[in-house]
Amino acid sequence: MASRTPVLQGKIAIVTGGAQGLGAAVAAELDSEGALVVVADLNGDAAQATAESLSRGESAVCDVRDDAAVAKLVEDVVSRHGTLDIMVANAGIATITPFTEMDFDTWRSVLAVNLDGVFSTVRYAGRAMAASGGGSIITMASITGFAGSPLIAHYAAAKAGVISLTKTAAVELRGKGVRVNAICPGFIGTEMVLDRKAEFEQALGVDDFGAVIAQAQGRMGEVGDVAPLAAFLASERSRFSNGSTFVVDGGMTASLV
Ligand SMILES: NC(=O)c1ccc[n+]([C@@H]2O[C@H](COP(=O)([O-])OP(=O)(O)OC[C@H]3O[C@@H](n4cnc5c(N)ncnc54)[C@H](O)[C@@H]3O)[C@@H](O)[C@H]2O)c1
């Protein structure tokens, strides 16, 4: 049987927050489809280890809260490789606090990464891609951007902002051949979620957070449930999708009970 040509052969990609979790899985998926992937992360050692696990990986230290650092990340990749075809704005953090007890610094700390960081990432990638004739930008939003999300008001507000920014960026850039789409996962079993299991259980007053999630979405999601969608959105196969939100949540947001 003839083998399939990888859909991202020769493409140059950046994945922010690519050192672990969803970002690392997306980096591996883009790599398996032929892209050269720059794994950009706050954690340089982990980014390097992830990049070394790829067939054509590179790593970069980048804090997406630092607008100038994001500009430099994009500039360096374009000057090294001549282009940027794919940007996955994935870096994100979460903390757990009831809304009424959340202090302003806690609110700002999550907005700084999850919304301001995405603004810088999409803006610089959009500029570079518009100048070179096109590309695909993918934001890692969340279903929390659609619904009330107890204990993570800052996170959910940021994700709602990411969904809005994704649509506006898509509309502004569509004349330049740049598409911008958002992925909205449900609960996926990465460190972000699993490390906070006990905190969620205590704050929600439940015995087993995993059982709560299983009731809502069938089971805890896996990074492999999400990563192939990123490769699809990065490729020309999704050429008629722009400014869209793609939910991957095991049916959680489809159900009222
Ligand atoms: N896990 C889930 O259930 C879930 C659901 C929906 C959306 N998401 C989103 O997916 C993305 C990845 O989450 P994850 O679950 O893989 O989390 P994770 O904690 O496993 O990984 C996050 C990565 O982002 C990096 N990072 C954090 N702050 C950064 C910064 N300022 N600059 C650059 N890199 C930074 C971390 O070093 C880490 O490598 C996030 O945007 C998250 O909000 C996750």
The ligand as an ORCA input file, in Angstrom:
! r2SCAN-3c Opt
* xyz 0 1
  N      -5.500     20.237     30.537
  C      -6.720     20.647     30.272
  O      -7.719     20.092     30.757
  C      -6.935     21.806     29.356
  C      -8.245     22.048     28.902
  C      -8.479     23.121     28.067
  C      -7.442     23.938     27.669
  N      -6.187     23.704     28.142
  C      -5.139     24.616     27.708
  O      -4.127     23.923     27.034
  C      -2.886     24.609     27.194
  C      -1.838     23.629     27.687
  O      -2.254     23.136     28.958
  P      -1.708     21.773     29.594
  O      -2.867     21.118     30.199
  O      -0.847     21.054     28.626
  O      -0.822     22.396     30.798
  P       0.601     22.021     31.369
  O       0.677     22.723     32.667
  O       0.834     20.560     31.329
  O       1.622     22.689     30.315
  C       1.691     24.076     30.155
  C       3.030     24.440     29.531
  O       3.045     25.865     29.369
  C       4.301     26.359     29.839
  N       4.136     27.753     30.298
  C       3.504     28.206     31.408
  N       3.615     29.526     31.495
  C       4.316     29.932     30.410
  C       4.767     31.190     29.956
  N       4.519     32.324     30.647
  N       5.452     31.249     28.781
  C       5.722     30.123     28.097
  N       5.356     28.891     28.490
  C       4.658     28.808     29.642
  C       4.681     25.424     30.981
  O       6.071     25.482     31.267
  C       4.239     24.087     30.412
  O       5.242     23.486     29.620
  C      -3.159     25.755     28.162
  O      -3.416     26.948     27.443
  C      -4.421     25.307     28.861
  O      -5.160     26.385     29.379
  C      -5.901     22.656     28.964
*
